[in-house]
Amino acid sequence: MPADAHRHAPTLLTLAMFPVLVVMHVRLAISGARDSEAAFGDAWRDYAAATPRFVPSFSKDDRARPVNSHTGR
C-alpha cells in the first residue's frame, strides 16, 4: 500500500456523518416535494407518480414514460 493511501481512506468522522447526511437529504427531498405539490398541484402529482424519488428506473414499461404535461404549443 502506498504511503499516502491513508489520506484517501474514510475517516471515522466521515463514517459517522454519512447516515446523518442521508437522513437530512431524505427529509429535505420530502419537504421539497411537499412544497412542489402545493405550488403545482395535479401537474406535480402526475410527475411524481411517473418519476422515482431517489433511484432512477431504467425499465421500459409504460410507467417509466415521461409525463406529457408540456406539449410545446
Residue pairs with C-beta under 8 A, 6 or more apart in sequence:
26 54
29 53
29 54
33 44
33 48
33 53
36 44
36 48
37 44
37 45
37 48
40 47
43 67
43 69
46 67
46 69
47 67
47 69
50 63
50 64
50 65
50 66
50 67
51 67
57 63
57 64
58 64
